[in-house]
Structures are given as structure tokens and as C-alpha cells.
Amino acid sequence: MSYQTIKCKNCGNNFVFSSEEQELYLKRGLSGPEHCPICRGIIEARSKDKARSKYER
Ligand SMILES: [Zn+2]
């Protein structure tokens, strides 16, 4: 597998989706990322904040 270049849906920057990452996503049964690592970090931080405020488990 070779790397792919993906355009981030949030900021529009192109980022590299490496073959290692592709394997990881495949193993988890996920399709490719839609956001660059920077935006993913921001989105994750936000969802963690939300999960914390209504944590129910
Ligand atoms: Zn982005």
C-alpha cells in the first residue's frame, strides 16, 4: 500500500494518509479520515469535552 493525499474537510489543507495509518484504519473497520491531524486533534478535544459534560456510563 502507498500513501494517499487527502483534503481536509474542515480546513481544506492536504495531508498525507500513510500506508501504516491506512492499515490501522482498516483494522478498526473505519474508512479513511476526513480531517487532517490538526483538525482531528481539535475535534477530538471538543468531543471529549462534550463526553465529559454528559458522561453517563
Ligand atoms: Zn484540517
N, CA, C, O and the ligand as a Tripos MOL2 file, in Angstrom:
@<TRIPOS>MOLECULE
protein
  229   227    58     0     0
PROTEIN
NO_CHARGES

@<TRIPOS>ATOM
      1 N           0.8380   -1.2060    0.0000 N.3       1 MET1
      2 CA          0.0000    0.0000    0.0000 C.3       1 MET1
      3 C           0.8740    1.2580    0.0000 C.2       1 MET1
      4 O           1.9240    1.2900    0.6420 O.2       1 MET1
      5 N           0.4530    2.2440   -0.6910 N.am      2 SER2
      6 CA          1.2020    3.5040   -0.6860 C.3       2 SER2
      7 C           0.3560    4.5850   -0.0150 C.2       2 SER2
      8 O          -0.8320    4.4020    0.2480 O.2       2 SER2
      9 N           0.9940    5.6890    0.2480 N.am      3 TYR3
     10 CA          0.2640    6.7360    0.9610 C.3       3 TYR3
     11 C          -0.7370    7.4360    0.0430 C.2       3 TYR3
     12 O          -0.6120    7.4000   -1.1810 O.2       3 TYR3
     13 N          -1.7140    8.0620    0.6510 N.am      4 GLN4
     14 CA         -2.7150    8.8330   -0.0860 C.3       4 GLN4
     15 C          -2.6510   10.2780    0.3770 C.2       4 GLN4
     16 O          -2.2430   10.5610    1.5030 O.2       4 GLN4
     17 N          -3.0470   11.1690   -0.4800 N.am      5 THR5
     18 CA         -3.1730   12.5620   -0.0710 C.3       5 THR5
     19 C          -4.6640   12.8710    0.0140 C.2       5 THR5
     20 O          -5.4150   12.6660   -0.9400 O.2       5 THR5
     21 N          -5.0670   13.3620    1.1630 N.am      6 ILE6
     22 CA         -6.4800   13.6410    1.4130 C.3       6 ILE6
     23 C          -6.6440   15.1180    1.7440 C.2       6 ILE6
     24 O          -5.8110   15.7180    2.4230 O.2       6 ILE6
     25 N          -7.7310   15.6850    1.2520 N.am      7 LYS7
     26 CA         -8.0280   17.0830    1.5460 C.3       7 LYS7
     27 C          -8.9190   17.1680    2.7740 C.2       7 LYS7
     28 O          -9.9780   16.5420    2.8240 O.2       7 LYS7
     29 N          -8.5040   17.9160    3.7350 N.am      8 CYS8
     30 CA         -9.2600   18.0470    4.9790 C.3       8 CYS8
     31 C         -10.5790   18.7590    4.7270 C.2       8 CYS8
     32 O         -10.6300   19.7830    4.0460 O.2       8 CYS8
     33 N         -11.6480   18.1980    5.2900 N.am      9 LYS9
     34 CA        -12.9810   18.7820    5.0980 C.3       9 LYS9
     35 C         -13.1780   20.0290    5.9380 C.2       9 LYS9
     36 O         -14.0710   20.8340    5.6770 O.2       9 LYS9
     37 N         -12.3370   20.1800    6.9490 N.am     10 ASN10
     38 CA        -12.5010   21.3180    7.8440 C.3      10 ASN10
     39 C         -11.7100   22.5360    7.3670 C.2      10 ASN10
     40 O         -12.2700   23.6200    7.2000 O.2      10 ASN10
     41 N         -10.4050   22.3520    7.1480 N.am     11 CYS11
     42 CA         -9.5610   23.4980    6.8070 C.3      11 CYS11
     43 C          -9.1530   23.5220    5.3410 C.2      11 CYS11
     44 O          -8.6370   24.5310    4.8620 O.2      11 CYS11
     45 N          -9.3780   22.4150    4.6150 N.am     12 GLY12
     46 CA         -9.0730   22.3980    3.1890 C.3      12 GLY12
     47 C          -7.6170   22.1050    2.8620 C.2      12 GLY12
     48 O          -7.2320   22.0980    1.6930 O.2      12 GLY12
     49 N          -6.8090   21.8650    3.8800 N.am     13 ASN13
     50 CA         -5.4020   21.5180    3.6430 C.3      13 ASN13
     51 C          -5.2740   20.0670    3.2100 C.2      13 ASN13
     52 O          -6.0520   19.2100    3.6280 O.2      13 ASN13
     53 N          -4.2860   19.8030    2.3710 N.am     14 ASN14
     54 CA         -3.9960   18.4260    2.0060 C.3      14 ASN14
     55 C          -3.0730   17.8110    3.0500 C.2      14 ASN14
     56 O          -2.1290   18.4520    3.5120 O.2      14 ASN14
     57 N          -3.3490   16.5790    3.4140 N.am     15 PHE15
     58 CA         -2.4800   15.8910    4.3660 C.3      15 PHE15
     59 C          -2.2350   14.4750    3.8710 C.2      15 PHE15
     60 O          -3.0040   13.9400    3.0730 O.2      15 PHE15
     61 N          -1.1590   13.8790    4.3530 N.am     16 VAL16
     62 CA         -0.7690   12.5470    3.9140 C.3      16 VAL16
     63 C          -1.3950   11.4960    4.8140 C.2      16 VAL16
     64 O          -1.3040   11.5670    6.0390 O.2      16 VAL16
     65 N          -2.0310   10.5220    4.1820 N.am     17 PHE17
     66 CA         -2.5920    9.3710    4.8870 C.3      17 PHE17
     67 C          -1.6360    8.2180    4.5810 C.2      17 PHE17
     68 O          -1.6970    7.6160    3.5090 O.2      17 PHE17
     69 N          -0.7710    7.9240    5.5170 N.am     18 SER18
     70 CA          0.2950    6.9490    5.2710 C.3      18 SER18
     71 C          -0.2460    5.5270    5.2020 C.2      18 SER18
     72 O          -1.3510    5.2480    5.6640 O.2      18 SER18
     73 N           0.5440    4.6390    4.6220 N.am     19 SER19
     74 CA          0.1060    3.2420    4.4950 C.3      19 SER19
     75 C          -0.0750    2.6020    5.8690 C.2      19 SER19
     76 O          -0.9430    1.7480    6.0510 O.2      19 SER19
     77 N           0.7460    3.0160    6.8340 N.am     20 GLU20
     78 CA          0.5980    2.4990    8.2050 C.3      20 GLU20
     79 C          -0.7490    2.9140    8.7880 C.2      20 GLU20
     80 O          -1.4550    2.1160    9.4040 O.2      20 GLU20
     81 N          -1.0800    4.1720    8.5770 N.am     21 GLU21
     82 CA         -2.3700    4.6640    9.0780 C.3      21 GLU21
     83 C          -3.5330    3.9700    8.3740 C.2      21 GLU21
     84 O          -4.5530    3.6500    8.9840 O.2      21 GLU21
     85 N          -3.3500    3.7470    7.0750 N.am     22 GLN22
     86 CA         -4.4100    3.0640    6.3230 C.3      22 GLN22
     87 C          -4.6710    1.6830    6.9030 C.2      22 GLN22
     88 O          -5.8190    1.2590    7.0320 O.2      22 GLN22
     89 N          -3.5990    0.9900    7.2500 N.am     23 GLU23
     90 CA         -3.7340   -0.3430    7.8560 C.3      23 GLU23
     91 C          -4.4770   -0.2640    9.1820 C.2      23 GLU23
     92 O          -5.3570   -1.0730    9.4780 O.2      23 GLU23
     93 N          -4.0970    0.7310    9.9650 N.am     24 LEU24
     94 CA         -4.7240    0.9290   11.2740 C.3      24 LEU24
     95 C          -6.2290    1.1600   11.1280 C.2      24 LEU24
     96 O          -7.0360    0.6030   11.8720 O.2      24 LEU24
     97 N          -6.5830    1.9930   10.1510 N.am     25 TYR25
     98 CA         -7.9930    2.2840    9.9210 C.3      25 TYR25
     99 C          -8.7250    1.0320    9.4570 C.2      25 TYR25
    100 O          -9.8520    0.7640    9.8740 O.2      25 TYR25
    101 N          -8.0700    0.2760    8.5950 N.am     26 LEU26
    102 CA         -8.6760   -0.9590    8.0990 C.3      26 LEU26
    103 C          -8.9350   -1.9340    9.2450 C.2      26 LEU26
    104 O          -9.9970   -2.5500    9.3330 O.2      26 LEU26
    105 N          -7.9300   -2.0580   10.1220 N.am     27 LYS27
    106 CA         -8.0550   -2.9710   11.2640 C.3      27 LYS27
    107 C          -9.2240   -2.5900   12.1550 C.2      27 LYS27
    108 O          -9.9030   -3.4480   12.7180 O.2      27 LYS27
    109 N          -9.4440   -1.2880   12.2730 N.am     28 ARG28
    110 CA        -10.5480   -0.8110   13.1180 C.3      28 ARG28
    111 C         -11.8710   -0.7750   12.3630 C.2      28 ARG28
    112 O         -12.9090   -0.4250   12.9260 O.2      28 ARG28
    113 N         -11.8250   -1.1440   11.0660 N.am     29 GLY29
    114 CA        -13.0340   -1.1420   10.2600 C.3      29 GLY29
    115 C         -13.5370    0.2450    9.9360 C.2      29 GLY29
    116 O         -14.7290    0.4520    9.7050 O.2      29 GLY29
    117 N         -12.6180    1.1940    9.9220 N.am     30 LEU30
    118 CA        -13.0050    2.5760    9.6390 C.3      30 LEU30
    119 C         -12.6300    2.9400    8.2200 C.2      30 LEU30
    120 O         -11.6730    2.3960    7.6680 O.2      30 LEU30
    121 N         -13.3650    3.8440    7.6320 N.am     31 SER31
    122 CA        -12.9540    4.3890    6.3430 C.3      31 SER31
    123 C         -11.9240    5.4830    6.6170 C.2      31 SER31
    124 O         -11.6780    5.8360    7.7700 O.2      31 SER31
    125 N         -11.3430    5.9970    5.5890 N.am     32 GLY32
    126 CA        -10.2660    6.9760    5.7600 C.3      32 GLY32
    127 C         -10.6820    8.2160    6.5140 C.2      32 GLY32
    128 O         -11.8720    8.5060    6.6310 O.2      32 GLY32
    129 N          -9.7190    8.9430    7.0210 N.am     33 PRO33
    130 CA        -10.0320   10.1760    7.7510 C.3      33 PRO33
    131 C         -10.5020   11.2760    6.8110 C.2      33 PRO33
    132 O         -10.0990   11.3330    5.6490 O.2      33 PRO33
    133 N         -11.3470   12.1350    7.3240 N.am     34 GLU34
    134 CA        -11.8390   13.2530    6.5210 C.3      34 GLU34
    135 C         -11.1540   14.5510    6.9130 C.2      34 GLU34
    136 O         -11.2910   15.5790    6.2500 O.2      34 GLU34
    137 N         -10.4180   14.4730    8.0070 N.am     35 HIS35
    138 CA         -9.7700   15.6820    8.5170 C.3      35 HIS35
    139 C          -8.2840   15.4780    8.7270 C.2      35 HIS35
    140 O          -7.8360   14.3640    8.9990 O.2      35 HIS35
    141 N          -7.5230   16.5450    8.6010 N.am     36 CYS36
    142 CA         -6.0830   16.4970    8.8200 C.3      36 CYS36
    143 C          -5.8050   16.2460   10.3110 C.2      36 CYS36
    144 O          -6.6840   16.4470   11.1490 O.2      36 CYS36
    145 N          -4.5910   15.8100   10.6350 N.am     37 PRO37
    146 CA         -4.2930   15.5020   12.0420 C.3      37 PRO37
    147 C          -4.5520   16.6660   12.9900 C.2      37 PRO37
    148 O          -4.9530   16.4650   14.1360 O.2      37 PRO37
    149 N          -4.3230   17.8740   12.5090 N.am     38 ILE38
    150 CA         -4.5280   19.0530   13.3710 C.3      38 ILE38
    151 C          -6.0040   19.2100   13.7070 C.2      38 ILE38
    152 O          -6.3720   19.3590   14.8720 O.2      38 ILE38
    153 N          -6.8510   19.1750   12.6750 N.am     39 CYS39
    154 CA         -8.2900   19.3070   12.9000 C.3      39 CYS39
    155 C          -8.8270   18.1240   13.6900 C.2      39 CYS39
    156 O          -9.7320   18.2790   14.5090 O.2      39 CYS39
    157 N          -8.2680   16.9380   13.4460 N.am     40 ARG40
    158 CA         -8.7130   15.7660   14.2030 C.3      40 ARG40
    159 C          -8.4520   15.9700   15.6870 C.2      40 ARG40
    160 O          -9.2730   15.6090   16.5300 O.2      40 ARG40
    161 N          -7.3030   16.5500   15.9930 N.am     41 GLY41
    162 CA         -6.9700   16.8440   17.3870 C.3      41 GLY41
    163 C          -7.9820   17.7870   18.0110 C.2      41 GLY41
    164 O          -8.4220   17.5950   19.1450 O.2      41 GLY41
    165 N          -8.3440   18.8160   17.2410 N.am     42 ILE42
    166 CA         -9.3030   19.8040   17.7390 C.3      42 ILE42
    167 C         -10.6620   19.1440   17.9430 C.2      42 ILE42
    168 O         -11.3040   19.3370   18.9750 O.2      42 ILE42
    169 N         -11.0980   18.3580   16.9480 N.am     43 ILE43
    170 CA        -12.4050   17.7020   17.0170 C.3      43 ILE43
    171 C         -12.4420   16.7170   18.1920 C.2      43 ILE43
    172 O         -13.4330   16.6380   18.9180 O.2      43 ILE43
    173 N         -11.3430   15.9660   18.3650 N.am     44 GLU44
    174 CA        -11.2800   15.0080   19.4720 C.3      44 GLU44
    175 C         -11.3700   15.7070   20.8140 C.2      44 GLU44
    176 O         -12.0880   15.2650   21.7100 O.2      44 GLU44
    177 N         -10.6400   16.7970   20.9460 N.am     45 ALA45
    178 CA        -10.6500   17.5500   22.1940 C.3      45 ALA45
    179 C         -12.0580   18.0480   22.4910 C.2      45 ALA45
    180 O         -12.5210   18.0040   23.6310 O.2      45 ALA45
    181 N         -12.7320   18.5240   21.4410 N.am     46 ARG46
    182 CA        -14.1010   19.0200   21.6040 C.3      46 ARG46
    183 C         -15.0500   17.9040   22.0290 C.2      46 ARG46
    184 O         -15.8600   18.0830   22.9380 O.2      46 ARG46
    185 N         -14.9460   16.7380   21.3590 N.am     47 SER47
    186 CA        -15.8730   15.6500   21.6800 C.3      47 SER47
    187 C         -15.5900   15.1130   23.0820 C.2      47 SER47
    188 O         -16.5010   14.6470   23.7660 O.2      47 SER47
    189 N         -14.3240   15.1780   23.5110 N.am     48 LYS48
    190 CA        -14.0040   14.7500   24.8690 C.3      48 LYS48
    191 C         -14.6570   15.6770   25.8790 C.2      48 LYS48
    192 O         -15.1830   15.2370   26.9010 O.2      48 LYS48
    193 N         -14.6150   16.9620   25.5760 N.am     49 ASP49
    194 CA        -15.2610   17.9430   26.4490 C.3      49 ASP49
    195 C         -16.7490   17.6620   26.5660 C.2      49 ASP49
    196 O         -17.3210   17.7010   27.6550 O.2      49 ASP49
    197 N         -17.3680   17.3770   25.4220 N.am     50 LYS50
    198 CA        -18.8030   17.0710   25.4040 C.3      50 LYS50
    199 C         -19.0790   15.7950   26.1940 C.2      50 LYS50
    200 O         -20.0190   15.7380   26.9870 O.2      50 LYS50
    201 N         -18.2450   14.7620   25.9680 N.am     51 ALA51
    202 CA        -18.4370   13.4830   26.6490 C.3      51 ALA51
    203 C         -18.3020   13.6670   28.1510 C.2      51 ALA51
    204 O         -18.9970   13.0150   28.9300 O.2      51 ALA51
    205 N         -17.4040   14.5620   28.5540 N.am     52 ARG52
    206 CA        -17.1970   14.7660   29.9780 C.3      52 ARG52
    207 C         -18.4230   15.4070   30.6180 C.2      52 ARG52
    208 O         -18.8060   15.0600   31.7350 O.2      52 ARG52
    209 N         -19.0430   16.3660   29.8830 N.am     53 SER53
    210 CA        -20.1730   17.0710   30.4660 C.3      53 SER53
    211 C         -21.4240   16.1990   30.5510 C.2      53 SER53
    212 O         -22.2780   16.4160   31.4100 O.2      53 SER53
    213 N         -21.5290   15.2130   29.6600 N.am     54 LYS54
    214 CA        -22.6910   14.3070   29.7840 C.3      54 LYS54
    215 C         -22.2300   12.8470   29.7840 C.2      54 LYS54
    216 O         -22.6900   12.0200   28.9970 O.2      54 LYS54
    217 N         -21.3380   12.5830   30.6690 N.am     55 TYR55
    218 CA        -20.7770   11.2470   30.8120 C.3      55 TYR55
    219 C         -21.7730   10.3680   31.5490 C.2      55 TYR55
    220 O         -22.1510   10.6780   32.6790 O.2      55 TYR55
    221 N         -22.2000    9.2870   30.9340 N.am     56 GLU56
    222 CA        -23.3050    8.5200   31.5260 C.3      56 GLU56
    223 C         -22.9940    7.0670   31.8930 C.2      56 GLU56
    224 O         -23.8280    6.3700   32.4720 O.2      56 GLU56
    225 N         -21.7600    6.6130   31.5430 N.am     57 ARG57
    226 CA        -21.5030    5.2060   31.8170 C.3      57 ARG57
    227 C         -21.1270    4.8850   33.2320 C.2      57 ARG57
    228 O         -20.8920    3.7210   33.5590 O.2      57 ARG57
    229 ZN         -7.7640   20.3470    8.7740 Zn       58 ZN58
@<TRIPOS>BOND
     1     1     2 1
     2     2     3 1
     3     3     4 2
     4     3     5 am
     5     5     6 1
     6     6     7 1
     7     7     8 2
     8     7     9 am
     9     9    10 1
    10    10    11 1
    11    11    12 2
    12    11    13 am
    13    13    14 1
    14    14    15 1
    15    15    16 2
    16    15    17 am
    17    17    18 1
    18    18    19 1
    19    19    20 2
    20    19    21 am
    21    21    22 1
    22    22    23 1
    23    23    24 2
    24    23    25 am
    25    25    26 1
    26    26    27 1
    27    27    28 2
    28    27    29 am
    29    29    30 1
    30    30    31 1
    31    31    32 2
    32    31    33 am
    33    33    34 1
    34    34    35 1
    35    35    36 2
    36    35    37 am
    37    37    38 1
    38    38    39 1
    39    39    40 2
    40    39    41 am
    41    41    42 1
    42    42    43 1
    43    43    44 2
    44    43    45 am
    45    45    46 1
    46    46    47 1
    47    47    48 2
    48    47    49 am
    49    49    50 1
    50    50    51 1
    51    51    52 2
    52    51    53 am
    53    53    54 1
    54    54    55 1
    55    55    56 2
    56    55    57 am
    57    57    58 1
    58    58    59 1
    59    59    60 2
    60    59    61 am
    61    61    62 1
    62    62    63 1
    63    63    64 2
    64    63    65 am
    65    65    66 1
    66    66    67 1
    67    67    68 2
    68    67    69 am
    69    69    70 1
    70    70    71 1
    71    71    72 2
    72    71    73 am
    73    73    74 1
    74    74    75 1
    75    75    76 2
    76    75    77 am
    77    77    78 1
    78    78    79 1
    79    79    80 2
    80    79    81 am
    81    81    82 1
    82    82    83 1
    83    83    84 2
    84    83    85 am
    85    85    86 1
    86    86    87 1
    87    87    88 2
    88    87    89 am
    89    89    90 1
    90    90    91 1
    91    91    92 2
    92    91    93 am
    93    93    94 1
    94    94    95 1
    95    95    96 2
    96    95    97 am
    97    97    98 1
    98    98    99 1
    99    99   100 2
   100    99   101 am
   101   101   102 1
   102   102   103 1
   103   103   104 2
   104   103   105 am
   105   105   106 1
   106   106   107 1
   107   107   108 2
   108   107   109 am
   109   109   110 1
   110   110   111 1
   111   111   112 2
   112   111   113 am
   113   113   114 1
   114   114   115 1
   115   115   116 2
   116   115   117 am
   117   117   118 1
   118   118   119 1
   119   119   120 2
   120   119   121 am
   121   121   122 1
   122   122   123 1
   123   123   124 2
   124   123   125 am
   125   125   126 1
   126   126   127 1
   127   127   128 2
   128   127   129 am
   129   129   130 1
   130   130   131 1
   131   131   132 2
   132   131   133 am
   133   133   134 1
   134   134   135 1
   135   135   136 2
   136   135   137 am
   137   137   138 1
   138   138   139 1
   139   139   140 2
   140   139   141 am
   141   141   142 1
   142   142   143 1
   143   143   144 2
   144   143   145 am
   145   145   146 1
   146   146   147 1
   147   147   148 2
   148   147   149 am
   149   149   150 1
   150   150   151 1
   151   151   152 2
   152   151   153 am
   153   153   154 1
   154   154   155 1
   155   155   156 2
   156   155   157 am
   157   157   158 1
   158   158   159 1
   159   159   160 2
   160   159   161 am
   161   161   162 1
   162   162   163 1
   163   163   164 2
   164   163   165 am
   165   165   166 1
   166   166   167 1
   167   167   168 2
   168   167   169 am
   169   169   170 1
   170   170   171 1
   171   171   172 2
   172   171   173 am
   173   173   174 1
   174   174   175 1
   175   175   176 2
   176   175   177 am
   177   177   178 1
   178   178   179 1
   179   179   180 2
   180   179   181 am
   181   181   182 1
   182   182   183 1
   183   183   184 2
   184   183   185 am
   185   185   186 1
   186   186   187 1
   187   187   188 2
   188   187   189 am
   189   189   190 1
   190   190   191 1
   191   191   192 2
   192   191   193 am
   193   193   194 1
   194   194   195 1
   195   195   196 2
   196   195   197 am
   197   197   198 1
   198   198   199 1
   199   199   200 2
   200   199   201 am
   201   201   202 1
   202   202   203 1
   203   203   204 2
   204   203   205 am
   205   205   206 1
   206   206   207 1
   207   207   208 2
   208   207   209 am
   209   209   210 1
   210   210   211 1
   211   211   212 2
   212   211   213 am
   213   213   214 1
   214   214   215 1
   215   215   216 2
   216   215   217 am
   217   217   218 1
   218   218   219 1
   219   219   220 2
   220   219   221 am
   221   221   222 1
   222   222   223 1
   223   223   224 2
   224   223   225 am
   225   225   226 1
   226   226   227 1
   227   227   228 2
@<TRIPOS>SUBSTRUCTURE
     1 MET1         2 RESIDUE 1 A MET
     2 SER2         6 RESIDUE 1 A SER
     3 TYR3        10 RESIDUE 1 A TYR
     4 GLN4        14 RESIDUE 1 A GLN
     5 THR5        18 RESIDUE 1 A THR
     6 ILE6        22 RESIDUE 1 A ILE
     7 LYS7        26 RESIDUE 1 A LYS
     8 CYS8        30 RESIDUE 1 A CYS
     9 LYS9        34 RESIDUE 1 A LYS
    10 ASN10       38 RESIDUE 1 A ASN
    11 CYS11       42 RESIDUE 1 A CYS
    12 GLY12       46 RESIDUE 1 A GLY
    13 ASN13       50 RESIDUE 1 A ASN
    14 ASN14       54 RESIDUE 1 A ASN
    15 PHE15       58 RESIDUE 1 A PHE
    16 VAL16       62 RESIDUE 1 A VAL
    17 PHE17       66 RESIDUE 1 A PHE
    18 SER18       70 RESIDUE 1 A SER
    19 SER19       74 RESIDUE 1 A SER
    20 GLU20       78 RESIDUE 1 A GLU
    21 GLU21       82 RESIDUE 1 A GLU
    22 GLN22       86 RESIDUE 1 A GLN
    23 GLU23       90 RESIDUE 1 A GLU
    24 LEU24       94 RESIDUE 1 A LEU
    25 TYR25       98 RESIDUE 1 A TYR
    26 LEU26      102 RESIDUE 1 A LEU
    27 LYS27      106 RESIDUE 1 A LYS
    28 ARG28      110 RESIDUE 1 A ARG
    29 GLY29      114 RESIDUE 1 A GLY
    30 LEU30      118 RESIDUE 1 A LEU
    31 SER31      122 RESIDUE 1 A SER
    32 GLY32      126 RESIDUE 1 A GLY
    33 PRO33      130 RESIDUE 1 A PRO
    34 GLU34      134 RESIDUE 1 A GLU
    35 HIS35      138 RESIDUE 1 A HIS
    36 CYS36      142 RESIDUE 1 A CYS
    37 PRO37      146 RESIDUE 1 A PRO
    38 ILE38      150 RESIDUE 1 A ILE
    39 CYS39      154 RESIDUE 1 A CYS
    40 ARG40      158 RESIDUE 1 A ARG
    41 GLY41      162 RESIDUE 1 A GLY
    42 ILE42      166 RESIDUE 1 A ILE
    43 ILE43      170 RESIDUE 1 A ILE
    44 GLU44      174 RESIDUE 1 A GLU
    45 ALA45      178 RESIDUE 1 A ALA
    46 ARG46      182 RESIDUE 1 A ARG
    47 SER47      186 RESIDUE 1 A SER
    48 LYS48      190 RESIDUE 1 A LYS
    49 ASP49      194 RESIDUE 1 A ASP
    50 LYS50      198 RESIDUE 1 A LYS
    51 ALA51      202 RESIDUE 1 A ALA
    52 ARG52      206 RESIDUE 1 A ARG
    53 SER53      210 RESIDUE 1 A SER
    54 LYS54      214 RESIDUE 1 A LYS
    55 TYR55      218 RESIDUE 1 A TYR
    56 GLU56      222 RESIDUE 1 A GLU
    57 ARG57      226 RESIDUE 1 A ARG
    58 ZN58       229 GROUP 0 **** ****
